């Protein structure tokens, strides 16, 4: 169950990357540090005795505002002013730099040590419940259910809402979307706000499952890219498949040999990409939504 829970969290991160690239042709390389900040803020709220219904919207609002600031100062000037090769790739450095600022702020506030976040849904991280004839940890079961409920809500927004249609239009051709009356810049800002919310949810959920530390972000960012590599960057449904596959592989790898829990999934990813470099859903099946 921990693999499924982690798979849902990786999918949330990958969806944030997918949405920002689809609309602005830029990725937030500091998104892992955003997740670390959300994990620390969630932990701080839990230790302060705040209820989850107060922690979740507070952290989501903080991360959404931070994402909006990122878009304004680190992405928009580069994307709208790119006329050289450096301009095309400048957002890599600016988003990395923004993430380093966030990471240093975390280190200054909480230090470099590992922290253990309290459970979100249960009275203890070892509380066991019966589910379909199996004995499962309640915390992992609740986190997995919450993660995939959030993923399901995100897919509903993408495929069934007017906001999703606007995102699809901007992803396909911003100029045409502008002619159709869609406010492209507002849509892009909205996507970055959504990226912040998704990352906040992922950070809060990952806290009880893994040690919380200031330098945790890069590893989770790499795993989100692994999910995108498996599912393909052209179809958000592929990200769900990639998240489940990578999370389950990581869980089995840790069960087999915890010292190399992160090594074997990435080795498997390398073999997969040699055989299918475009991922499970190639560009021929592209769906910008």
N, C-alpha and C positions, 0 to 999 in steps of 0.2 A: 504493500500500500504506500510505503514511503516513495517508491519510484513513481507511482501514479501522481502522488501529491507534488513531487518535484517536477514531473512532466507538465503539470498544469501551471506551475510557477514559471517554468521556462517558456511555455507558450504565451503567457501574459507579457513577458519581456520581449519575445520575438514579435508579437503583434505590435508593440510600440515601435520597434525598429521598422517593421514593414510599413506601417502607416506613415511615419515621417519620411521614409524614402520615397514612397509612392507619390506624395504630394509636394515635397520640396526637393527631391533628389539629393537628400543629405541624410546622414545617419548621426545619431548622438553617440559618439564614442565615450561619453561620460555617463552613459545610462547605468552602467554597473555601479558607479559611485552614487547615483541617485537611489538605486536600490539599497545600498548600504546605509544611506541617510534615512531612508524610510524604515529600515530595520531598527536602527538606533532610536528613532523617534517613537516607533511602536513599543520598543522595549522600555523606554523611559516612561511612556504613558502607563504601561502595565505595572511597572514598579511603583509608580505614583498612586496606583489604585484606581485609575480611570477605567470606566467600562468600555468595552470594545465599540459600542455604538457611538461613543464620543471620540475614541482614538482614530477610527477609520476615516471619518470625514475630515478630521483635523489634519491628519497626515496627508490625505489626498489633496486637500486644499493647498497645503504648503508645497507639495511636490508639483502640483499643477501650476502654481505661480512661479516656481523655480524653472519649470519647463518653458513657460511663456517668456521669462527673462532670457533663457538660453536661446530661444528662437529669435528674439529681438537683437541681442548683442553678439551672438556667436554664429548664427546661421543666415539670417536675412541679409546682412551687409555683404556676405560672401556670395550667396546665391543670386542676388539681384545685380551684383556688380562684377560677375565673373566674365572676363574677356580673355584671359590667358589660361594656360594649363595650371598655373599656381592657383588661379582663381577657382578653377573647377574643383580642386582638391583642398582648398584652404579650410573648408569646414572640418576636415579631419583634425587639423591642429587646433582650431578654435574650440571645438567640442571637447577634445582631449584636455586642453588647458582649463576649460570650465570645470570638467570633472576633477582635475587635480586640485582646483580651489575648493571644491566640495569635500574632497578627501582630506585635505589639510584642515579644513574646519572641523571635520569629524574627529581627526586625531587630536586637535587642540582641545576639543570638548571632552572626549571620552578616552583618549589615550590609544595606544597601539595594542593593548591586551585584548584577549578574547573575552567575550561576555556571553552569559547564558540568559536568553530571554524566557520569561515565564510562559506557560501554556496559554493559548488563546481561548480554548473552548472547554477544557476539562480541568478538574481539580489537581491533576498531576500528569506528567508526560508518560507515565507508565500505566495509566488507567486503561483497562482492556474491556472491550465489549464484543458480543457475538454478532456476526453479520454474515448471512447466507451460509451458516454452518461453520464459519471460520472465526478465530479469535484475533481481533485487530485492536491496535492502539486507537483509542477514541480521538486523540489529538490529530493523528495522521489521517484518519477517516474524515474528520470534520474539515481539515485543511484541504484535502483532495476534493471533497464535495463543494467547498466554497470556491476553490480555484476554478473548477470546471463550470460552476454556475456563473462566475464572472466571464469566463471564456464564451459561454453560451449567450450571455447578454451582449457581449461585444459583437458576436456574429449576427445577432438579431439587428443591432444598430447598423452594421455594415450592409446587410442584405435587405432589410425591411423598412428602414427609416429614411426620411428625406435627407437627413444628415449623411447617411451612407451613400445616397445617390449623388450628393454634391461632392463627396470625397472621390467617388468613382469618376465623376466628370473631370475634376481637377487633376486626378491621376492620369487620365487618358490624354488630355490636352488642356493646359491652363488657359491658353489664348481663346480656344473655342468655348470653354466654360465661362470666361469673362464675357464673350459675346452673347451667351445665353442668359446673362443677368446674374450669374453666380459671383459672389464676392470672394475672389480667390484668396486674397490675403487673410480675410477673416476665417475662411475654411482651413487654411494652413495653420493659423494660430490655434483654432479649435482642435486640430489634430495633435498639436504639441501639448495642449492642455490634457487631451485624452491620454497621450503617452505618459504624462506625469501621473495621472490617476492610475493607469495600469501598473506603472512601476511602483507606486505607493502600495497598491494592493499586494503586489508580488513581494515587496520588502517586508510588509507586516506579516505575511503568511510564512515567509522563509525563516523568520526569527526563531520560532520554537523548534525548527527542524535542523538547524545548523548553528555552529558558533558564530556570533556576531562580532565582527572586527572591522577596523577602518579600511583594510586593504582587501576586503572580500569581493569588491565590485568587479575587478577585472576577470576573475574566474567565471562569474555568472554572466558577464557580457560574452565571453568566449562560448559558453554553453548556449546562449541565445543565438549566436551566429551558427553554432552547430545545428540547432533546430532548424534554422532557415536553410542551411545547406542540405539537410535531409528533405525537408518539405518542398523546397524551391521558393524563389522570391517572387513568383508570379501568381500564387494562389494562397489566400490566407487559410483555407481549409487544410492545405498541406502542412501548415505550421502546427496544427493540432496533432497530426500524425507524427511529425518530427518530434514534438515535445514528448508525446507518450513513448515513442521509441527510445529516445535518448535517456529519459528519466528512468525507464524500466531497465535499460542496459546498465546505467550507473548503479541502480539498486542491486542488480545481480552481481556486478563487478565488486561492489563493496562487501556483499555477502561472501563471495569467493575469496577475496583477498583485500582487506580494507586498506592496506598500504598502497595499493595501486588502483584504488576505486575510481580515480579520474583518468588514469592512463588508458585502460582498456576500451572505454567508450570512444575516446578520441582516436585510438588505433583503428577501431571498427569504422569510425567515420571516414578515415583516410582511405580504407579499402572500398567503402561504399562510393566515395567520390571518384575513385579511379574507374569503377564500373558504371557509375551514373553521375557524371559531373554536373548535370543540370538539376539534380534532385528528383524526387518522385513526381513532381508536377512541373513539367518543362514549359518553356515559353509558348509552345504550340497549344497548350491548354490554358493560356493566360486568362486571368480574371482579376481585374484591378481591384475589385471589391473584396 
